[in-house]
Structures are given as structure tokens and as C-alpha cells.
Amino acid sequence: MSEVKKIATRDSYGNTLVELGKEHENLVVLDADLAGATKTAIFKKAFPERHIDCGIAEGNMAGIAAGLATCGKVPFMSSFAMFAAGRAFEQVRNSIGYPHLNVKIGATHAGISVGEDGATHQCNEDIALMRMIPGMVVINPCDDVEAKAAVRAAYEYEGPVYLRFGRLAVPVINDEATYKFELGKGVVLKEGKDVTIIATGLCVNEAVEAAKLLAADGIDAEVINIHTIKPLDEDLVIASAQKTGKVVTVEEHSVIGGLGSAVCDALSEKAPTKVMKIGVYDRFGESGPGADLIKKYELDAESIYKKVKGFLS
């Protein structure tokens, strides 16, 4: 059996920017002295005249991106999630969100899987921060295929978009030949009747593997990939919850304000359902290998399997 291909979604981001750059002359890329890490250096090599290194000044980068958007350009401003969503929050909110400008935010190195860079760089709060900005679209792709499609969808969408990418290489679970990305639409990866597992980003593959472990115990789990957290596919979430009666959300993000909160917001209003949120529980990360941290913070398939079993019992 061949080994599953693993690709970091930050690589997908850099490669797709180059493809889009060939197709659209109005696309420009900004970075904050991290082009090698965010992979925008790939774009810089292909289109040096359309790549702007703003230095370690993320707030200023957001302002430059806003200005470019008012001139008909489609800027992709790039940095680590901690800096793009955290350090530059005020400028993103006031200079991009408030006037609803056509700026795309490519935030790499999100979540605890950043690994050895430690708690200061492991942003588990970015989805919550970006969800709160009126009109901001929030996308968290699960693999290379979905990430590339998401970047294209972000370019085509008129308005601000936050794209969340990871440092850690993750399994490619989608087939590029058949995959179709629809903004704001979730994807049912496996139908089931006993419990709904709703996952996003890196945790989607882990949820799929957890469902296999549950199946071996006679538990039929429905698995849904929510790549677009805002706007949320409420119809799909509600329909699945009504079918199974119990919902588990899984995310490499704080359980406060992220996917789990978005799902609970929808269900509490329209289809009250018992929900268990799996994610980072009101704590900071720590330094260590990304894959090891995923296990320690119980976001791996085995941990998800055990938590779901406990929830159902």
C-alpha cells in the first residue's frame, strides 16, 4: 500500500499564488519579512515586481494592502496567523473590514502544530478574532487540494477573506480531479446515524480516522468537513444534528470562539442539540514537535475516538 502524500497547506498557498499571478495581473502579494516561511517567496521569484516586503510591520502591511485594494489591485497580505490576525487586528478591522475592502489575508503557521516556535507563535485565537469582524470570510482548509481551491475562491470573492494555513505537512485526503470547493458549503465525508463529527483544517483527517475506529466498535459517525467557518453552512450542520442527535466539533484552535462556538451558535438558536467541543481548552501552547503537540493536546485520531466514545456513553 502506497504511503499517503503529506503537504503543508502553507506550500499550497505559495504555489497557488504563482498560478493565480500568471492569470491575473492585478494580484499582488505582501509579506512581513517571512516570505520563506509563508512560502510567498515562490511568488516573489516569479513576480518580483508584484511582491512587497513590508518588513516586521504587520499593521502597516494591512494599511498598504487596503490602499492597494482601493486602486483596483487584489492584495494577499501574508504572515504568521499570530501576527496577521493578532498583531494587526486593529488595522485589519478598521482599514480592511470596516470599508469592506477586497483584501485577502494569508495566515500561515496557525495552531499548536507550529511546534518548536512555542506559545508566542502558536495562534489558537485567530478564527475567533476574524469571525468577529463584520463581513469577514473565514476559511480553514484541510489539505493541499482544498487549500489551493480555497485560495482561488478567495481571489474570486469580492471582499475581505481570512485564509488559515498550517506549518505541518498533513495528508492529502481530497482527489484534485473530483474535488469541488464551494464557499460557505460544508462537505460530508462520511454519512452516519449515531453522532456527527464536525471538523476543520488539520483535524479533518484525524476525524476521518477516528470515525474508522468508532466503526470498529459499531458506532456509525457522520463526518463533516467545514472549510468555511464564516459563513457557516448552517443548513448542513442543523440537518446532520437533527439526524444523529449528538454533535462533536474538532479544531486546532481554542474551543472559545472558533468552529465549536459557531456550530453551537447555530444549533442553540435553530436546533438545540447536545454538543461536545474538542480543541485547545483555555490554555496556551508550548514548544515541541508539531505532531507530538497534536497528540498531547488530544487532537489526534485516537484521542478523538476516545472522547467521542465517552461522550456517547
N, C-alpha and C positions, 0 to 999 in steps of 0.2 A: 504493500500500500504506500503510495507516494506521500511525502510529508506535505502538510498544509502550508501554503505560502504565507509568510508574515511580512507586512509592510506597515510602517508608521504612517499615520494619516497626515503628519506634517510633510512627509515626502510627496504624498498625493497632492497636497496643496501647492507646493512649489512646482511640480510638474504640470499641473493643470493651468497655473498662471501663464506658463510659457505657451501652452496650446491656445489659450484664450488671447494671449498677446499677439499671436500670429493672425488671429481672426479679427481682432478689434483694436484699432489704433488709439482709441480713446481710453484704453485701460492703462493705468499707471500703478506702480507699486511703491509703497513707502515702508521703511523699516527703521528700527531704533537701535542700530548698532548690533543687531543679532541675525543678520542675513544668513550666516552659515547655519545657525541653529533652526531658524524658522523656515529655511530652505528657499527663501526668496532670492538667494544668491544665484539660483538657477536662472531666474528671470533676469537678474542683473547682468549675467553673462550674455544672454540672448538679446536683451534690450537695455543696454546701459543708459541710454538717454531717457528712458521711461522709469528708471528706478531711482528713488531719492532716499538717501540715508540721512535720517533726521537726527542721528546721534542719540544719546541717552536722555531723551526729552520727549516722553510719550505724549504728554499733554499738548506740547507744541505740534507733534505729529498729527494729532487729532484735528487741530486747528488748520494745519496745512491741507489735510485731506478734505476738510469741509470747504475750504476755499477752492480747491480743485474741482469739487463736485459742482460748485456754483458756476463753473466755467465750462461745464459740459463733459468733464472727464469722469471716469468711473474709477475712483481710487480704492485700492485694497491696502489698508494700513495694517502692519503686521508687527507682532511682538509676542512675548510670553503672555499667557492669559492673566497672570498676576499683574502685569504692567498695563496691558491693553484694556482690561476691564477694571482693574483695581486702581492703579496709579493715575490713569487718565479718565477716571469715571466722570468727574465734573465736566471735562471738555467733551467727552462723548455724549453726555446728557444734554448739555446746553448748546454746544456748537454743531452737533450732528443729529441728535434725537429731536430736540425742540423744533428746529426748522425742517425736520424730516428730510434730510439730505441723502443723496444716493451714494453713501459711503459703505464699504464692506470692511469688516474688522476680522482679520485672520489671526485668531488667538491660538498659538501653539503651546505645548508643554502644560496642558491643563491637568488638574487632578493630582493624586498622590503618586501616580506612575512616573512622574518626573524623576522620582528616585533620589539619587545622591545629592541633588541640589537642596533638598531639605524643605522644612516647613515654610520658609520665607518665599520660596518659589513654587510651592505646590498649591495652586489656586483651587480650592474647593467651594468657592463662593461666587464664581463668575456668572453662572447661569442665573442665580438669584438676582445679582446686580443688574444683569442685562434684561431679564424678564420685567423688571420694574420700570424700565424706560418705555414710555408710551410709543407705540408704533414700531418698536424694535423686533425684528425677526430673530429667533434664536435656534441655531442648528447644531446638532452634535452627532456627526456621522459615526458609523460603527466600524467601517473598514475602508480599504483603498478604493474599491469600486464606488461605494456610497459617497465617500469624501470628494472624489473627482466630480461626480454628478452634482453634489451639493454646491461646489464652487461655481459650476456652470449656472446652476439655478440662481445662485446669489447674484451673479452678473446680470442675468436676465430680469431679475426683480427690481422694480423701481422703488428705492427706499433703503433705509439702513438695515444691515444684516450682520449678526454676530455669528461667526463660524468658529467652532471649538475643535481643536485638533490635539493629538497626543504625541508624546515623545517615543513611547514604547511601541515596538513593532507588534501588530496584532493580526490574527488570522484573517484571511480574505474569505468571507463566507458567502458573498454575493457573486453571481455569474454576470460578468460585464455584458455578455451577449444578450441577456434577457432582462437585466435589471432596469427598472424604470423609477426614477426619482420624482415624486410629486410633493411640492412644498406644502406643508401642513397636513400631510396624509401619512398615517402610520402604516406599518407593514406587518401582516400576520404571518409569522414564520412557521408556526405550528398551531393547528387548531386543537382545542381540548375542552373538557367539560368540568373539571374538578377545581381548577384555580387558574387565574390569569396572572402571568408574569409579564410586566411591562418594563422593558429595559431600554437604555440609551447608551450610545458610544461604546467604549471598550467593554462594557458589561453585557452587551447583546450576545456575543459569542458565549460568554460564561453562562448566561441564562439558558441558551440553547443546550449547552452541555448539561446543565443542572436538570433540565426537563428530561433528558435521556436517563439520568439517574433516578428521577422520580418515576418514570415509566417502568423501570425495572421493579419498582415497589408497587406497581398497579395504580399509580397516580397520574391522571391524564391532564397535563398542564397545557394551557394555551400560552403561546409566547408571542409577544408583540414588540416590534422594534419601533420606538418613537424617535425618529431622527430630528423632527422639528418639534421642539418643546414649546415654542410660541410662533405662530398659533398652534395650539394643541388640537389633535384630531379627537375632539370630544365625542363625536358620534361613535367612533370605533371603540373608544375607552368605555363608554356607557353600555354599548351593546354587549361587549365582552363581559363586563361586570355583571350585567343582568343575566347572562348565560351561566356563569360559573359561581357567582355569589361571593367570591373572595378574590382580592387583588393584592399582588405583591409588586412593588416598584423597586428597581435596582439601578443605581447610578454611582459613578465615580465622582461624587460631589456631596456636599453636605445634604443631610436629609431635611434641612431647613431651607426652603425657598427654591428648590430645584424641581426635577421631574416629579418626585413624590408629592410635593406640595401642589404642583399644577394639576396632577391627577386627582388629589383629594379635593381641591377647589371645585373641579368639575363634578365629581361624584357626590359631594356633600349637598350640592345645590340641586342636582337633577336625578341622581340615583344613589341614595345613601347605601354604602357598601363597606364592609369591614376591610381595612387596608393595613398592610404592613410595609413600612418603608425600609429598604436596605440601602445603606450608603455610609457616609462618614458621619459619625454620631457626635456632633458638637465638640469636636476636638481638632487640634492642628495635626499636620502630618509630621514626619520625621525622616531623617536621612537613611537611605538604604536602597538596595537594588529594587527597581520598579516592580518586577514580578513578585519579589518577596513581600513587598508592601501590600500588593493586591491581596495576597493570602493573609497577611497579618491583620489587615482591616476587613477581612472576611467578605471580599468581593469576588472571590474565585468560585468556580462551579460547585465544588464540594461544600463550601460554606453556604452558598445559596440554597443548595439541596437540603442541607440540614435545617436551615432557618425556615424554609417553606414547609418541611415536614412538621416542625414544631408548631408552626402557625396553624396548620390544618388540624393538628391534634388538640 
